Amino acid sequence: MAIEYNDIIRSVSSDQHSILKDIMDLHNNGQPFDADMTYSIGAFYGHFKRDRRDGTQEEYDIPRPNLTFDIAPQDDLTVKIDADGNLPIDDASIKSIVVDLPFVIGPRDCPSVNNGNPKSNMTFKRFSSYYPVAELLASYKHWMEESYRVLQNEGILVWKCQNTITGSKFLCSEEWSWLCAETVGFEAYDRFTLVAKARLNSGKVKQQQHARNFSSVFWVFKKSSKKKIPYFDFLSVDGRNAFAEKLVKNMSSQHKANGCEISK
């Protein structure tokens, strides 16, 4: 597919729909995605407009996938799945799938979530959460493996994620996603950065310790016919377990030390 210079696809955008359109054109032969595992209300899909670099405006569509799933379906066409279950899709049967899992860490019974204040922890309430940190790590790995299972060879996984701060610790969800993907057999094929124009403010942070995150990423992983890269094979089984336990322990201890702090 020839791309004129004025229409060159760039890795950074402030418009997630433009990113998805570029992924469709560059990596999915301009075709709609086959499935979305975290469909929610379908905000990724519809009819959109964007300004071209030559001053004109382009109208385009991102069609709804034929297969849509969610743990809490918002319409009758979306199939309910379990948070740690499997997709009702046959092995190696689709060419593309979109996944946008939560990135927030926070206990569901945290007092600050249930204090009656509609403005408290807005990110948590809007996008759900994992708790403890180990739940996010396990969930990302599980759904990475499940996406690999249902994709055909050379099929693509569009995986949106975001690094975050939880318990005053930096949680590298983007890098964890890459590591899980490469380990199960995906090839990291492309990466797009979505830059936010604004961010919700929880109001809990009285003294800033970290830069406020204004970006998330759309990974494009391809199911590769190449040999899987065994990143953890240099460790013994005991070494791998110790690595995972230390990671979770460090994150959890910092989270508890800071009370019931929601990631920001």
Secondary structure in CASP SS format (residue, H / E / C, confidence):
PFRMAT SS
TARGET T0000
AUTHOR 0000-0000-0000
METHOD secondary structure of the structure
MODEL  1
M C 1.00
A C 1.00
I C 1.00
E C 1.00
Y H 1.00
N H 1.00
D H 1.00
I C 1.00
I C 1.00
R C 1.00
S C 1.00
V E 1.00
S E 1.00
S C 1.00
D C 1.00
Q H 1.00
H H 1.00
S H 1.00
I H 1.00
L H 1.00
K H 1.00
D H 1.00
I H 1.00
M H 1.00
D H 1.00
L H 1.00
H H 1.00
N C 1.00
N C 1.00
G C 1.00
Q C 1.00
P C 1.00
F C 1.00
D C 1.00
A E 1.00
D E 1.00
M C 1.00
T C 1.00
Y C 1.00
S C 1.00
I C 1.00
G C 1.00
A C 1.00
F C 1.00
Y C 1.00
G E 1.00
H E 1.00
F E 1.00
K E 1.00
R E 1.00
D E 1.00
R C 1.00
R C 1.00
D C 1.00
G C 1.00
T C 1.00
Q E 1.00
E E 1.00
E E 1.00
Y E 1.00
D E 1.00
I E 1.00
P C 1.00
R C 1.00
P C 1.00
N C 1.00
L E 1.00
T E 1.00
F E 1.00
D E 1.00
I C 1.00
A C 1.00
P C 1.00
Q C 1.00
D C 1.00
D C 1.00
L C 1.00
T C 1.00
V E 1.00
K E 1.00
I C 1.00
D C 1.00
A C 1.00
D C 1.00
G C 1.00
N C 1.00
L C 1.00
P C 1.00
I C 1.00
D C 1.00
D C 1.00
A C 1.00
S C 1.00
I E 1.00
K E 1.00
S E 1.00
I E 1.00
V E 1.00
V E 1.00
D E 1.00
L C 1.00
P C 1.00
F C 1.00
V C 1.00
I E 1.00
G C 1.00
P C 1.00
R C 1.00
D C 1.00
C C 1.00
P C 1.00
S C 1.00
V C 1.00
N C 1.00
N C 1.00
G C 1.00
N C 1.00
P C 1.00
K C 1.00
S C 1.00
N C 1.00
M H 1.00
T H 1.00
F H 1.00
K H 1.00
R H 1.00
F H 1.00
S C 1.00
S C 1.00
Y E 1.00
Y C 1.00
P C 1.00
V H 1.00
A H 1.00
E H 1.00
L H 1.00
L H 1.00
A H 1.00
S H 1.00
Y H 1.00
K H 1.00
H H 1.00
W H 1.00
M H 1.00
E H 1.00
E H 1.00
S H 1.00
Y H 1.00
R H 1.00
V H 1.00
L E 1.00
Q E 1.00
N E 1.00
E E 1.00
G E 1.00
I E 1.00
L E 1.00
V E 1.00
W E 1.00
K E 1.00
C E 1.00
Q C 1.00
N C 1.00
T E 1.00
I E 1.00
T E 1.00
G C 1.00
S C 1.00
K E 1.00
F E 1.00
L E 1.00
C C 1.00
S H 1.00
E H 1.00
E H 1.00
W H 1.00
S H 1.00
W H 1.00
L H 1.00
C H 1.00
A H 1.00
E H 1.00
T H 1.00
V H 1.00
G C 1.00
F E 1.00
E E 1.00
A E 1.00
Y E 1.00
D E 1.00
R E 1.00
F E 1.00
T E 1.00
L E 1.00
V E 1.00
A C 1.00
K C 1.00
A C 1.00
R C 1.00
L C 1.00
N C 1.00
S C 1.00
G C 1.00
K C 1.00
V C 1.00
K C 1.00
Q C 1.00
Q C 1.00
Q C 1.00
H C 1.00
A C 1.00
R C 1.00
N C 1.00
F C 1.00
S E 1.00
S E 1.00
V E 1.00
F E 1.00
W E 1.00
V E 1.00
F E 1.00
K E 1.00
K E 1.00
S C 1.00
S C 1.00
K C 1.00
K C 1.00
K C 1.00
I C 1.00
P C 1.00
Y C 1.00
F C 1.00
D C 1.00
F C 1.00
L C 1.00
S C 1.00
V H 1.00
D H 1.00
G H 1.00
R H 1.00
N H 1.00
A H 1.00
F H 1.00
A H 1.00
E H 1.00
K H 1.00
L H 1.00
V H 1.00
K H 1.00
N H 1.00
M H 1.00
S H 1.00
S H 1.00
Q H 1.00
H H 1.00
K H 1.00
A H 1.00
N C 1.00
G C 1.00
C C 1.00
E C 1.00
I C 1.00
S C 1.00
K C 1.00
END
